[in-house]
Amino acid sequence: MKYKLTILFILLLVFLLPAFLFWQQALKPVNPLAKNYISFTIEKGEDVRSIGKRLEDEGLIRSGLVFFLKARFTDFGKNIQAGDFVLSPSMDMMTISDDLLHGTTDVVLTIPEGWRKEEIAMKIANTFSIPESEILSIGREGYLFPDTYHIPKEATGSQIVKMMEDNFAAKTAKLNKNALDKYQLTFDEAVIIASLVEREAKETADRPLIASVILNRLDIGMKLDIDASIQYGLSYQPQEKRWWKEHLTAEDLEIDSFYNTYKNPGLPPTPIANPGLSSIEAVLNAPSTEYLYYVADKQGKSHFAKTFEEHRQNISKYLGL
């Protein structure tokens, strides 16, 4: 009898010890040193098996199975909240589980399309008490993707910038980045064009055609003559308390700046703003046209022309000039 109990004990040890070690390992963070955050949404009525699998697929937990077992055989699974969460691979499973029970205390940060990085840095500084200089020193103009973010209150400037740049990479990952090979343009140059389109277009439907005008001008070596690039070069306007000067003068068009596309041929050296996905897509999917000019009417609708004479007629017709 004692022999049988010994054998049983050994068998239990053989099976239970690995299971215990596996369980303990699964509770640990995927990457304790990770500094990035990932947005994670739980839909109302979603089952715990699906939640666990997605957490594992996103690299937030080590084992979806352990998460499922924990949820299935405790009250934890009944109390998971639906909603948006911001989680990190540096969090262990218990911390993640607790967040899913109590919701988040994250700060919602909304960045509009077409803001320059100084505007973004100011918004982050006011929201998180992070120095603007910290954002400006590491943020890349054009790649701080405009979106609504749920950000932990304790996030650093570098973490916020990385979240925005990672979002840019994720949102543009499936785009045809070789679409502009015929113009011998890189994707980074497409982002510069998209930033021009973002600031110039008042209506979404006009974006592809404005992109075609810019591409046509680049193709024949014609200066772009884009007001938004002048506004970017002029920088902050203390009288107007804004970054984008509303009414440009003839003197403004003569500023000595690499961003003066009235004087310098080709593209500006960097994006002039942070474009949204629709502006980037407008550039990559720009239609083939013969348009070289456009003018926006008083309602913001753009009107296009192939020749300067047609352009002058549009200016007279829509602006009365």
C-alpha positions as CSV (number, residue, x, y, z in Angstrom):
1,M,0.0,0.0,0.0
2,K,2.8,2.4,0.9
3,Y,4.5,1.5,-2.4
4,K,1.4,2.4,-4.3
5,L,1.0,5.7,-2.5
6,T,4.7,6.5,-3.3
7,I,4.1,5.8,-7.0
8,L,0.9,7.9,-7.0
9,F,2.8,10.8,-5.3
10,I,5.6,10.6,-7.9
11,L,3.1,10.5,-10.8
12,L,1.2,13.5,-9.4
13,L,4.5,15.3,-9.0
14,V,5.5,14.5,-12.5
15,F,2.3,15.9,-14.0
16,L,1.5,18.7,-11.5
17,L,4.9,20.3,-11.2
18,P,5.3,21.1,-14.9
19,A,1.7,22.3,-14.9
20,F,2.4,24.6,-11.9
21,L,5.6,25.9,-13.4
22,F,3.8,26.5,-16.8
23,W,1.1,28.4,-14.9
24,Q,3.6,30.5,-13.0
25,Q,5.5,31.3,-16.2
26,A,2.3,32.3,-18.0
27,L,1.5,34.9,-15.3
28,K,4.7,36.8,-16.0
29,P,5.0,39.8,-18.3
30,V,5.7,39.1,-22.0
31,N,8.5,41.7,-21.9
32,P,9.1,43.4,-18.5
33,L,11.3,46.0,-20.3
34,A,8.7,47.0,-22.9
35,K,7.8,50.7,-23.0
36,N,5.1,50.6,-25.6
37,Y,1.3,50.5,-25.1
38,I,-1.3,48.8,-27.2
39,S,-4.9,49.7,-27.6
40,F,-7.1,46.7,-26.9
41,T,-10.9,46.7,-27.3
42,I,-13.3,44.2,-25.7
43,E,-16.7,44.0,-27.4
44,K,-19.9,43.6,-25.3
45,G,-20.7,39.9,-25.0
46,E,-17.3,38.7,-26.2
47,D,-16.3,35.4,-24.7
48,V,-13.2,34.9,-22.5
49,R,-11.7,32.4,-24.9
50,S,-11.7,35.0,-27.7
51,I,-10.3,37.7,-25.3
52,G,-7.5,35.4,-24.1
53,K,-6.5,34.4,-27.7
54,R,-6.5,38.1,-28.8
55,L,-4.4,39.1,-25.8
56,E,-1.9,36.4,-26.7
57,D,-1.9,37.3,-30.4
58,E,-1.2,40.9,-29.5
59,G,1.8,39.9,-27.5
60,L,0.2,41.1,-24.2
61,I,0.1,37.8,-22.3
62,R,2.1,34.6,-22.6
63,S,-0.8,32.2,-22.7
64,G,-4.4,32.6,-23.8
65,L,-5.2,29.2,-22.3
66,V,-4.1,30.2,-18.8
67,F,-6.2,33.4,-19.2
68,F,-9.2,31.4,-20.2
69,L,-8.8,28.9,-17.4
70,K,-8.4,31.7,-14.9
71,A,-11.6,33.4,-16.3
72,R,-13.6,30.2,-16.6
73,F,-13.1,28.8,-13.1
74,T,-13.2,32.1,-11.1
75,D,-15.5,35.1,-10.9
76,F,-13.0,37.0,-12.9
77,G,-14.5,35.9,-16.2
78,K,-18.0,37.2,-15.2
79,N,-16.8,40.7,-14.3
80,I,-14.6,41.6,-17.4
81,Q,-15.7,45.0,-18.7
82,A,-16.4,45.8,-22.3
83,G,-14.6,48.9,-23.6
84,D,-11.2,50.3,-24.7
85,F,-8.1,49.5,-22.8
86,V,-4.4,50.5,-23.2
87,L,-2.2,47.7,-22.1
88,S,1.5,47.0,-22.3
89,P,3.6,43.8,-22.7
90,S,5.4,45.0,-19.5
91,M,2.3,44.2,-17.5
92,D,1.9,40.8,-15.9
93,M,-1.3,38.8,-16.4
94,M,-2.7,39.8,-12.9
95,T,-2.3,43.5,-13.7
96,I,-3.9,43.1,-17.1
97,S,-6.7,41.1,-15.5
98,D,-7.3,43.8,-12.9
99,D,-7.4,46.5,-15.6
100,L,-10.0,44.5,-17.5
101,L,-12.2,44.4,-14.4
102,H,-12.0,48.0,-13.4
103,G,-11.8,49.8,-16.7
104,T,-9.1,52.3,-17.5
105,T,-8.2,55.7,-16.1
106,D,-6.4,56.6,-19.3
107,V,-6.4,60.0,-20.7
108,V,-8.2,60.5,-24.1
109,L,-6.0,62.4,-26.5
110,T,-7.4,63.5,-29.9
111,I,-5.1,64.8,-32.6
112,P,-6.8,66.3,-35.6
113,E,-5.6,65.7,-39.2
114,G,-3.3,68.4,-40.5
115,W,-1.7,69.6,-37.3
116,R,2.0,70.3,-37.3
117,K,4.1,68.8,-34.6
118,E,4.4,72.0,-32.6
119,E,0.6,72.0,-32.2
120,I,0.7,68.3,-31.2
121,A,3.5,69.0,-28.7
122,M,1.5,71.9,-27.2
123,K,-1.6,69.6,-26.8
124,I,0.4,66.8,-25.2
125,A,2.2,69.3,-22.9
126,N,-1.2,70.8,-21.7
127,T,-2.7,67.3,-21.2
128,F,0.2,65.4,-19.6
129,S,2.4,68.2,-18.2
130,I,5.2,67.0,-20.5
131,P,7.6,69.7,-21.8
132,E,6.9,70.6,-25.4
133,S,10.6,70.4,-26.1
134,E,10.6,66.7,-25.3
135,I,8.0,65.9,-28.0
136,L,9.7,68.3,-30.5
137,S,13.1,66.7,-30.0
138,I,11.9,63.2,-30.9
139,G,8.7,63.5,-32.9
140,R,9.0,63.2,-36.7
141,E,6.8,65.7,-38.6
142,G,4.4,63.8,-40.8
143,Y,4.5,60.5,-38.8
144,L,2.6,61.5,-35.7
145,F,-0.6,59.9,-36.8
146,P,-3.7,61.9,-36.2
147,D,-6.2,59.8,-34.2
148,T,-7.9,59.4,-30.9
149,Y,-5.6,57.8,-28.3
150,H,-6.2,56.3,-24.9
151,I,-3.0,57.0,-23.0
152,P,-2.0,56.0,-19.5
153,K,-1.7,59.1,-17.2
154,E,1.9,58.2,-16.3
155,A,3.1,57.8,-20.0
156,T,6.3,59.7,-20.9
157,G,6.7,61.8,-24.0
158,S,8.8,59.2,-25.8
159,Q,6.1,56.6,-25.1
160,I,3.4,58.8,-26.5
161,V,5.4,59.6,-29.6
162,K,6.2,55.9,-30.1
163,M,2.5,55.1,-29.8
164,M,1.6,57.7,-32.5
165,E,4.4,56.6,-34.9
166,D,3.5,52.9,-34.3
167,N,0.0,53.8,-35.2
168,F,1.2,55.4,-38.4
169,A,3.1,52.3,-39.4
170,A,0.1,50.1,-38.6
171,K,-2.4,52.2,-40.5
172,T,-0.1,52.5,-43.6
173,A,1.2,48.9,-43.6
174,K,-1.1,47.6,-46.3
175,L,-0.9,50.6,-48.6
176,N,0.7,50.2,-52.0
177,K,3.9,52.1,-51.2
178,N,5.3,51.5,-54.7
179,A,2.4,53.2,-56.4
180,L,4.6,56.3,-57.2
181,D,7.5,54.4,-58.7
182,K,6.5,55.9,-62.1
183,Y,7.2,59.3,-60.7
184,Q,10.4,58.0,-59.1
185,L,9.2,59.1,-55.6
186,T,9.7,57.3,-52.3
187,F,7.0,56.7,-49.7
188,D,8.6,59.3,-47.5
189,E,8.2,61.8,-50.4
190,A,4.6,60.6,-50.7
191,V,4.1,61.6,-47.0
192,I,5.4,65.1,-47.8
193,I,2.9,65.4,-50.7
194,A,0.2,64.0,-48.4
195,S,0.9,66.7,-45.9
196,L,0.6,69.4,-48.6
197,V,-2.7,67.8,-49.7
198,E,-4.0,67.7,-46.1
199,R,-3.4,71.4,-45.6
200,E,-4.6,72.5,-49.1
201,A,-7.8,70.4,-49.5
202,K,-10.9,71.6,-47.8
203,E,-13.0,68.7,-49.0
204,T,-12.1,65.1,-48.9
205,A,-13.3,64.5,-52.5
206,D,-10.7,67.1,-53.8
207,R,-7.7,65.4,-52.3
208,P,-6.9,63.0,-55.1
209,L,-7.1,65.7,-57.7
210,I,-4.9,68.1,-55.7
211,A,-2.5,65.2,-55.4
212,S,-2.5,64.8,-59.1
213,V,-1.8,68.5,-59.6
214,I,1.3,68.3,-57.3
215,L,2.5,65.1,-59.0
216,N,2.0,66.7,-62.5
217,R,4.0,69.8,-61.5
218,L,6.8,67.7,-60.0
219,D,6.9,65.6,-63.2
220,I,7.5,68.6,-65.4
221,G,9.8,70.4,-63.0
222,M,7.2,73.2,-62.3
223,K,7.3,75.0,-59.0
224,L,4.5,73.9,-56.6
225,D,3.4,77.4,-55.5
226,I,1.6,76.0,-52.4
227,D,0.4,78.5,-49.9
228,A,0.4,75.9,-47.0
229,S,4.2,75.5,-47.3
230,I,4.6,79.2,-46.9
231,Q,2.4,79.1,-43.8
232,Y,4.6,76.4,-42.4
233,G,7.7,78.4,-43.1
234,L,6.3,81.5,-41.5
235,S,5.8,79.5,-38.3
236,Y,3.8,80.8,-35.3
237,Q,1.8,84.0,-35.7
238,P,1.7,85.8,-32.3
239,Q,-0.9,88.4,-33.6
240,E,-3.3,85.7,-34.7
241,K,-2.2,83.3,-31.9
242,R,-2.0,80.4,-34.4
243,W,0.5,78.5,-36.3
244,W,-1.0,78.9,-39.7
245,K,-1.3,82.5,-41.0
246,E,-4.7,83.1,-42.4
247,H,-4.1,85.6,-45.1
248,L,-0.7,85.6,-47.0
249,T,0.7,88.8,-48.5
250,A,3.0,89.3,-51.5
251,E,5.8,89.8,-48.9
252,D,5.1,86.4,-47.4
253,L,5.6,84.8,-50.7
254,E,9.2,86.1,-50.8
255,I,10.3,84.6,-47.5
256,D,13.7,83.0,-47.5
257,S,12.8,79.5,-46.5
258,F,13.3,75.9,-47.8
259,Y,9.6,75.6,-47.4
260,N,8.9,78.5,-49.9
261,T,7.6,76.5,-52.9
262,Y,7.0,79.7,-54.8
263,K,10.8,80.2,-55.0
264,N,12.2,76.6,-54.6
265,P,11.4,73.9,-57.1
266,G,10.5,70.4,-55.9
267,L,9.2,69.3,-52.6
268,P,9.8,70.9,-49.2
269,P,12.5,69.1,-47.2
270,T,10.0,67.5,-44.7
271,P,6.3,67.1,-44.3
272,I,4.5,70.4,-43.3
273,A,1.9,68.6,-41.1
274,N,0.7,65.2,-40.0
275,P,-1.6,63.9,-42.7
276,G,-4.5,61.5,-42.1
277,L,-4.9,58.2,-43.9
278,S,-7.2,59.6,-46.6
279,S,-4.6,62.2,-47.7
280,I,-1.9,59.5,-47.9
281,E,-4.2,57.3,-49.9
282,A,-5.1,60.2,-52.2
283,V,-1.5,60.6,-53.1
284,L,-0.8,56.8,-53.7
285,N,-4.1,56.5,-55.7
286,A,-4.0,59.8,-57.4
287,P,-5.8,59.7,-60.8
288,S,-4.0,60.5,-64.1
289,T,-5.0,64.0,-65.1
290,E,-3.6,67.0,-67.0
291,Y,-4.4,69.4,-64.3
292,L,-1.7,71.9,-63.3
293,Y,-3.8,74.4,-61.3
294,Y,-6.5,74.6,-58.7
295,V,-8.3,77.3,-56.7
296,A,-10.7,76.9,-53.8
297,D,-13.9,78.9,-53.8
298,K,-15.3,80.7,-50.8
299,Q,-17.0,77.5,-49.7
300,G,-13.8,75.5,-49.8
301,K,-14.5,73.6,-53.0
302,S,-11.5,73.3,-55.3
303,H,-11.8,73.9,-59.1
304,F,-9.1,72.6,-61.4
305,A,-7.6,73.7,-64.7
306,K,-5.2,72.4,-67.3
307,T,-3.9,75.8,-68.4
308,F,-3.1,79.1,-66.7
309,E,-5.8,80.8,-68.8
310,E,-8.5,78.4,-67.5
311,H,-7.1,78.9,-64.0
312,R,-7.5,82.7,-64.3
313,Q,-11.1,82.2,-65.4
314,N,-11.7,80.0,-62.4
315,I,-10.3,82.7,-60.1
316,S,-12.5,85.3,-61.7
317,K,-15.6,83.0,-61.6
318,Y,-15.3,81.6,-58.1
319,L,-13.4,84.4,-56.2
320,G,-14.4,87.5,-58.3
321,L,-10.8,88.6,-58.7
